[in-house]
Amino acid sequence: MIRAFAALLICASGAQAGDLGFVTSQNADAVSVVDLASGEVLAETTVAGAPAPVAYDPARGRAFVISAQTGTLTVLDEAGKVIGGKPLPEGAFGIAVAPDGGLFVSEWYQGRLLRLDAALEQVWSVPTGRAPAGVATDGELVATADRDDDQVSVYDAGTGALKSRIAVGKHPYAVVFHDGRLWSADVQGNTVSVIAPRTGRLLGQVPTGSHPYGIAFAGGRGFVTDQYAGTVTVFDAQTLQVLGRIETGDYPEGIAPLPDGSGVVVAHWDSNTLVWIDAASLEITREIELPDGPRAFGLFTGRQD
């Protein structure tokens, strides 16, 4: 079901209306399309099977969602309309957009990384460590967080050739490329691990709150959602010094940067909210309610081309 006023709101919001977020609400079987400039919910779309992982491709006007219960991949346009999909294995989990508009998808149960092309046809499949969760790419490399092996695996994004495996903190979950480095949220280690992806070297670790889940960067700072603490840990992206922790709501999970670089947005599983944090002041600037159980695991924000 799509809210009929979606197109009207997009037009009325002005030039910044192209800053969109696609937030999955697992308990409600819903995906919300949010205007990140105004905080307006432009559309709410029903996606069955507990949607959780998500990746937005603004260059091609598509968002990709995986249903946790079935592994089904659903494709949405920027108005929230379902325009395609594909059945994937039940353990399909992490998802990231490839440079050509295809996808990288991790398979939790099978311990594999899939490369799909823009038509969602499989290009290759390679083994990962056990229980791969998050996936990230910088265009040349692609990485998986192999949760049950306490490691991150790095591959050539074009061929799938394994480049390295790096021991990190306990149970890495999300991975993000930023500023030439690779970062993992180690959910049971209460750390963020920092990796040189092309040498496979662990550069350092950042202490976080309890059970870090997602990572995003804005304004030269790193932001980490601490699930059990109800906080976001903030650190300097160069020195790795912790700058503070912000109380944001119950069970923060998905986090992504605002397209203009001014801050981040955070989805809260228990509070049913999406919260905006300013990167400079570290203050909460906006909060909206969303359907039950927002998770938004992945890069769910972007600016329409």
Secondary structure by P-SEA (a helix, b strand, c coil): ccccaaaaaaaaacccccbbbbbbbccccbbbbbccccccccbbbbbccccccccccccccbbbbbcccccbbbbbcccccccccccccccccbbbbcccccbbbbbccccbbbbbcccccccccccccccccbbbbcccbbbbcccccccccccccccccccccccccccccbbbbcccbbbbbcccccbbbbbcccccccccccccccccccccccccbbbbbbccccbbbbbccccccccccccccccccbbbbccccccbbbbbccccbbbbbbccccccccccccccccccccccccccc
